[in-house]
Amino acid sequence: MTRPEAVRYYLTPRTMAFPRGRLLATRQGRLLVLAADGWVTLGRHLPSGVEPLTRERAEQWCRREEIDPAWLDAVPTPTR
């Protein structure tokens, strides 16, 4: 039996403001969005229409958006 991933990645639907969607992550039940200055906590519930991403696809999204894929390793652990 494999252990569940510590971090899971998701992509939001496309919008006019974000034509390639936004990258979301969950860690320990906390939802975060990748912003220009790092991860920002959104809450606990995934919005409708999000698409689960593998780590590989999240890395591809980062490269396409010209964002350092190292941010995928920087998803903060919630303090509470």
C-alpha positions in Angstrom: 0.0 0.0 0.0 1.4 3.4 -0.9 1.2 6.5 1.3 -1.0 9.4 0.2 0.9 12.3 -1.3 1.6 15.1 1.1 0.7 17.7 -1.5 -1.9 17.4 -4.3 -2.1 19.8 -7.2 -5.1 21.1 -9.1 -5.8 23.5 -12.0 -8.7 25.9 -12.0 -10.9 26.4 -15.1 -9.7 29.1 -17.6 -10.9 32.6 -17.2 -10.3 35.9 -19.0 -7.9 37.0 -16.3 -6.2 33.6 -16.2 -6.4 32.0 -19.6 -4.4 29.0 -18.5 -6.1 28.6 -15.1 -4.5 28.9 -11.7 -2.4 26.4 -9.9 -3.9 25.2 -6.6 -2.4 22.8 -4.0 -3.8 21.1 -0.9 -1.7 20.0 2.1 -3.2 18.6 5.2 -6.7 19.7 4.2 -5.7 23.3 3.5 -6.2 24.9 0.1 -3.6 27.2 -1.4 -3.2 29.1 -4.7 0.1 30.0 -6.3 0.3 33.8 -6.5 3.1 36.0 -7.9 4.8 36.1 -4.5 4.2 32.5 -3.4 1.5 30.3 -1.9 -1.6 32.0 -0.5 -4.1 30.2 1.7 -7.7 30.1 0.3 -9.5 27.9 2.8 -10.4 24.2 2.9 -12.8 23.6 0.0 -11.9 23.0 -3.6 -13.8 25.2 -6.0 -16.0 23.5 -8.6 -14.5 22.6 -11.9 -10.9 22.1 -10.8 -8.8 19.4 -12.5 -6.4 17.2 -10.5 -2.8 17.4 -11.7 0.1 15.0 -11.3 3.3 16.5 -10.1 4.7 16.3 -13.7 1.8 18.2 -15.1 2.1 20.8 -12.4 5.7 21.3 -13.4 4.7 21.6 -17.0 2.2 24.3 -16.1 4.9 26.2 -14.1 7.3 26.1 -17.1 4.5 27.3 -19.5 3.7 30.2 -17.1 7.4 30.9 -16.6 7.2 30.2 -12.9 10.1 28.4 -11.1 8.9 24.8 -10.5 10.7 24.9 -7.2 7.5 26.6 -5.9 6.0 23.1 -6.0 8.3 22.1 -3.2 7.5 25.2 -1.2 3.8 24.5 -0.4 3.6 25.5 3.3 2.5 23.1 6.0 -0.5 24.6 7.8 0.3 25.6 11.4 -3.3 25.1 12.5 
